[in-house]
């Protein structure tokens, strides 16, 4: 049971880390198009 408990705890920590990275990536990706849109327009012209 201790091995199972540690495995579950590690899985929860890894899942939390992935959730944080996904949230951070989502926020950065949401902010990137607004910044890169003018650059794309200038490149297209």
Buried (B, 14 or more C-beta within 10 A) or exposed (E): EEEEEEEEEEEEEEEEEEEEEEEEEEEEEEEEEEEEEEEEEEEEE
